[in-house]
Every structure is written in C-alpha cells, then in structure tokens.
Amino acid sequence: MNNLISVKILSYFHPKLLDTLRGYDRRGFTSDLTAGITVGIVALPLAIAFAIASGVKPEAGIFTAIIAGFIISALGGSRVQIGGPTGAFIVIVYGIVMQYGLANLLICTIMAGVMLLLMGLFKLGSMIKFIPRPLVIGFTNGIAMLIALSEIKDFFGLKMEHVPAEFSHKLAALYHALPSFDPLSIALAIASMLLIVFYPARWTHYLPSPIVALVLGTALVAFFNLPVETIGTKFGGIPQALPAFEIPEFTFATLRHLFSPALTIALLGAIESLLSATVADGMIDDKHNPNQELIAQGIANMVTPFFGGIPATGAIARTATNVRAGASSPISGMVHALTLLLIVLIAAPLAKYIPLATLAAILMVVAFNMGEWEAFKTLRKYPASDSAVLLISFALTVVFDLTVAVETGMVLAVLLFIRRITELTHVSLAEESPRLDDSAATLLQKAVPPGVMIYRIYGALFFGAADKLETILHQQHSEPEILILKMDEVITMDASALHALQKLHLKLKKRGKHLVLSGPHTQPFILMHQGGFFDELGQKNVKANLGDALDRARQLLQEKP
C-alpha cells in the first residue's frame, strides 16, 4: 500500500534533480559549481535591471533570482533550467504596480503560482505547445518594444517622476520630458551599449559583457563622482541582509480584479519556461518533464512574494549561459542562487554606485535580442490568418497591454483555426467526387437505383462544419427517397454534428424518406451509438460499406407502398 502511494506521488512530483544525483561525482559537481558561479554573476545586473524596469526596488529582482532560482532548479523538470525574473514580465508587472500597487502585485504573483501549480498537477504542460507561434512572436516583439520604450527615461537621463504605464500617456510624457535630457547619462549609456554589443565573444565565457559594463560604469561613477542617477540616489542602495518574511495584505474584493493579470502571468510564465526548457533540451540532448517544470514554477511564484519577490520563470539567455559554462545538473542552478546570495551579503554597499544609464543600456540590448524582428520581413510568406494574429497581438501588446493581447490573440487564433478546419470539411455528391477505393469501385460497379442519392462527407464534422449537413437537401431541387451518407472519410465528429444529423433524419422521416449511413469510423460510430442515434435511425440503416448501403436502399424502396 505504501509503495503504491509512493508511486502515485512520484507520478505527480518527480524533480529532475533526483535522476541526476544517481552516479553524480566530483567531476560533475566541479562543472556545476563553475557554471553556477558564472551564471550567478550574469544574473546580477539582469535581476536588478528587470526589477527597476518593473517599477519595484532592485532588491526585489535579486531576491526573486535567489529564492525562485533555487526552487526552480531544485524542484523543476529540466536538468539545466535557470529561473528568475525575466524581461517578458516587465510590461505586465509595471502595469500591475501602477494600477493596483505593490501589495496587489504580490497577491497576483501568488495567484499565478497557484494556477501554474494546478496546470502541472493536471498535466497540462504538453498543452502549451498548442499556443500558436504567430501569437507568441507577436506579444514577444511587443514586449521587447515596450521594454525599450520604458528604458528611454534612464537611457537619456530624463527628469521624470515615473513613466506612465498606458502607451499614449507614456509617449506624451517622454516627449514632454525630452528637453531635460542629460548628456552625461546618454554618453554613459551609449558607451555601455557599445561595450556589450562589440564585446569579444571569446571572452564571454570567462567574463560576461553585462558584468564588464556594470563594473566599469559603476567604477566611473564611484571614482569620478559623476552626477548621474544611480541606485543609491533613487532607491538608497540594496539591503545587506536576507529578505524578511511578510504576509501581503489583500482583500477578497480585489482578487476578482487580479484574476485576469494573474492568468496572463501564469500563461506567460508557462510559455517562457517550457520554451526555455525545450531550447536547453536541444543544447544538451535531453528531455525535460513539462508538468514537473510547471509545478516548480508554481511553487516558486507562490513562495517568492512572501519575501517581496516578483514573478519568475525560466530564463532562456541565462539557461543558455549555464549550458555553455558546462552545467550538467540542477545543482548549477542552485549554485547560481547561492552565488547571488553571497554577492548580496558581501557587496551590497557597492550597489548604490550602479548607474541607471548602464542598466538601461543592458535592457536595451536584452529587448533587441528577445525580439524576433525578422518575422515582420517574412509576413508575406505566412498564411493571411497567421500574419493577422501576429500583427494584432503585437499592436495590442504595445498599444493596450499584454493581458488584452494574449486574450484577444488566443480567441482570434482559435476562430481562425476553426475556420481553417471547417474549410477542409467537404460534403458533396459522390458522383461528383469519386474516390478510387473499394467503396468508389462498388459505386461504379453497381447502378444506383432511382430515388437514391449518395453524399460523400470528408474531414471533421464538428460545430464549425455542422451546417454543411443541414444544407444537403437544399442543394437539390427534389428530395431523394433514400439519402446515403458515405462517412468512411469522416475522422471525427462532435455533439453539434450529431444534432445536425438527427435533424436531417427527422426531416426525412416526416416526409416518408429514409437516411442510411455507410462506413462510419470508430469515433463517430461510438458517439452516434452512445447518443442513441442508431436506435432512432434503426440499426439496419447503418452499414459497413457502400455496397451494403445500396442493398439496404433497394430493400427500403421495395418496402414502400
């Protein structure tokens, strides 16, 4: 009994760490230690920059990278996934902070964590792949555009209290603040960006470019006392201590308003984390467990808000860095989190000299790299429906917000998919579209009796195509005495199609006519049988092939008075 319970628990919860620890040796630990320290150093400037761009204090990003990074690696379904705050969340987190406040952001993150946990427990990890790629490209490019737009203030050193979250107000505020630009901030930001872009690739493994830009920019400000805005002047620095546990305040009335943004965080976190894990699989020739990954993401996002953290997910760039640095197990991700913790405990006082212009330059490069800009050049190669989904989701992300873009984009993609599948479903006279199979050969060999009409149905019969059944009798000037539906090419059908079939049968029955089915496949057969349609129609009127259906039609004609 106990063994059965253990197996059941493991089927729901089986971190990749348990598998990698079998046969784990000193050589593997050395590689993971080196990789973890490397990616921890890389994660430092990004965690700070993502937090500031999201409208929260810099330590929120660092604590998220530490706590969520450790949990995601320890409990996740990928060998080398690195978790933490990412650029994809900047836009939605900033909007939530501006509209609902920081306390409600923490509640929203916990709600998203619960959703992610449930997605993993109900094994919905594989369902994420059904989100259309044009939609993902659209909102990813939109996010990249908004990240760049949000960094204009610090990049140019503009004198502004804050950047509005709403697109039109943001543009207006930036335009009015342009005369207040600071030449020194611009020079520092451009120098930092050029250093990151043109940094020799062969040195990246030993000393990543964002760290070099951060260290040099901080050193210039500290030694020459440059009058630019820094973490110290804006936030007072970073606390040299572990985060305190606090329970966020909330009201049940607010939860209703937070459901939609929480769902967006959960969907975005699921998409990005599983996309990152898939990329990592290709780099190390492995296979991640998507449901376990969602469980880990959910737990991480449920825990971090109690320590002032923000939403976290799998980070593609840091995961790739982890792999290139030689990581072989989740131990490297746990070392990455501990490295960040050690940096906070030792070097936090130096963070007050970090210039916001340098952090803005780092995020500008991140925004450019995360966007798939080539997709806009190749739009003409896509089907019109895919291009529409991409452009609409991009425009909605930029002009409105990510929640509207994801919701509208998903609805639009589903509607266009239904239309596309519906167009593949055909109902036609068998004589007009013969098939060179056994049924078609039977049709050609046997004369169709007068008063008998054969219709061939091809494709999926579902609610989007059910009306095609209803129009069968309207296509002919006179109704047949016997209508045969050749269904051997119907791959699936739903309740709407069954209802349409029932209506067709009743219409014929009222007029003394008959309906005969020929060769229904397994799924349609089971649905019609369970729905009681065969009892209404009569078992004798359901035949395995067209020849038997024609014989039944002749029998029915002979029985007519």
Protein Blocks (a to p, Z undefined) as FASTA:
>chain_A
ZZmmmmmmmmmoccfklmmmgopafklmmmmmmmmmmmmmmmmmmmmmmmmmnopafklm
mmmmmmmmmmmmmmmcbfklccdddfklmmmmmmmmmmnojklmmmmmmmmmmmmmmmmm
nopmlmmmmpcfklmmmmmmmmmmmmmmmmmmmmnopacfbdcfblklmmmmmmmmmmmp
cfklmmmmmmmmmmmmmgcfklmmmocfklmmmmmmmmmmmmnopabddfklmnopaadb
ddddddddddfklmmmmmmmmmmmmmmmmmmmmmmmmmmmmmnopaddfklmmmmmmmmm
mmmmmnopacddddfklmmmmmmnopabfklmmmmmmmmmmmmmmmmmmmmmpcfklmmm
mmmmmmmmmpcfklmmmmmmpcfklmmmmmmmmmmmmmmmmklmmmmmmmmmmmmmmmmm
mmmpccddfklmccfdfklmmmmmpccdehiacdddedjddfklmmmmmmmmmmpmbdcf
bdcddfklcfbdcfklmmmmmmmmmmmmmnopacddehiafklmmmmmmnommmmnopkl
pcfbfklmmmmmmmmmmmpZZ
